[in-house]
Amino acid sequence: MLLPSPLRNLVAVKYEIIVITGDVKDAGTDANVHITVYGVNGDSGRRRLRKKFRNLFERGRADRFVVEMLDLGELLWVKVEHDNSGFNHGWFLECVEVTNLANSVTTVFQCAKWLDKGKADGRTERVLYPKY
């Protein structure tokens, strides 16, 4: 039986999220980082990006996460934020790559900005749009 089209999208899909921290002085953060992914079918809800026993979001590094969420369809934007906690809380985010592992479609969201209350515009959250 074929489901009506709005119900077809209510399928859980795994997404690979790669977060790339810039390679500039003091770029890494110890703060808690969250992401919300928005697509034509809705959003992922606010998700904390973490891994046990890993020092994440270090200068010049890429961190990989696999997150299961409902199929969001074409991705429109992401919101990346941190809670400004920890000793080194400022962060230079280079970009975020999100891949739908069901269809292998990757969307790149460029940032190249500080998320730091003490630098640039003082914001600790960014809304990023796809790079085409």
C-alpha positions in Angstrom: 0.0 0.0 0.0 1.4 3.4 -1.0 1.1 6.0 1.7 -0.3 9.5 1.0 2.6 11.8 0.1 2.7 13.8 3.4 3.0 10.5 5.3 5.7 9.1 3.0 8.1 11.8 4.4 7.6 10.6 8.0 10.4 8.1 7.6 13.5 8.1 9.9 16.7 8.8 7.9 20.3 8.9 9.1 22.2 12.1 8.4 25.9 12.5 8.6 26.9 15.9 10.0 30.5 17.0 9.6 31.5 20.1 11.5 34.7 21.7 10.5 36.5 24.1 12.9 38.7 26.7 11.3 42.5 26.6 11.4 43.0 30.0 13.1 44.5 30.8 16.5 42.1 29.9 19.4 39.5 28.5 16.9 38.5 25.5 19.1 35.8 25.5 21.7 35.0 23.5 24.9 31.4 24.8 24.9 28.4 22.6 24.2 27.5 22.8 20.6 23.9 22.4 19.2 22.5 22.2 15.7 19.1 22.5 14.2 18.6 21.4 10.6 15.7 22.8 8.6 14.3 21.3 5.4 11.2 21.6 3.2 9.5 18.9 5.4 10.3 20.5 8.8 13.2 20.6 11.2 15.3 18.2 13.3 14.7 20.0 16.6 17.7 21.3 18.5 20.3 18.5 18.8 23.5 18.6 20.9 26.6 17.4 19.0 28.6 15.2 21.4 30.6 12.0 21.6 31.8 10.2 24.7 35.5 10.5 25.5 36.2 12.8 22.5 37.6 16.3 22.6 35.5 17.9 19.9 35.6 21.1 17.9 39.4 21.6 18.0 41.3 23.9 15.7 41.6 22.6 12.1 39.6 19.5 12.8 36.5 17.9 11.3 34.1 16.1 13.7 31.6 13.6 12.3 28.2 12.7 13.8 25.5 10.4 12.6 22.1 11.5 13.6 18.7 9.9 13.0 15.8 12.2 12.3 12.7 12.4 10.1 13.4 12.9 6.4 13.7 16.6 6.1 13.7 16.7 2.3 15.7 19.4 0.6 17.7 21.2 3.2 17.1 24.9 3.5 19.4 26.1 6.4 21.0 25.1 9.7 21.3 26.9 13.0 24.5 26.2 14.9 25.0 27.5 18.4 26.9 27.0 21.6 26.2 27.8 25.2 29.4 29.8 25.9 30.4 27.3 28.6 33.8 25.9 29.4 37.3 27.5 29.7 37.8 28.1 25.9 34.3 28.9 24.8 34.9 31.0 21.7 34.8 29.1 18.4 35.7 29.7 14.7 33.3 27.6 12.7 34.5 27.0 9.1 31.5 25.1 7.7 29.0 22.3 8.2 28.3 19.5 5.8 25.1 17.5 6.1 24.6 14.3 4.1 21.4 12.4 3.8 22.7 8.8 4.0 19.6 7.4 2.4 20.1 9.2 -0.9 23.8 10.4 -0.5 22.8 14.1 -1.1 25.3 16.4 0.6 24.6 20.1 1.4 27.4 22.4 2.5 26.7 25.3 4.8 29.6 27.8 4.8 30.3 30.0 7.9 33.9 31.1 8.3 32.9 33.3 11.3 33.5 33.5 15.1 30.8 32.3 17.5 32.2 34.2 20.4 30.8 36.9 22.8 34.2 38.5 22.8 35.0 38.7 19.1 33.5 40.1 15.9 29.8 40.7 16.4 29.6 38.8 19.7 27.1 36.2 18.6 27.2 32.6 19.7 24.7 31.3 17.1 24.7 31.4 13.3 22.1 30.6 10.7 23.8 29.2 7.7 22.4 28.7 4.2 23.6 26.2 1.5 26.6 26.9 -0.7 25.7 26.2 -4.3 
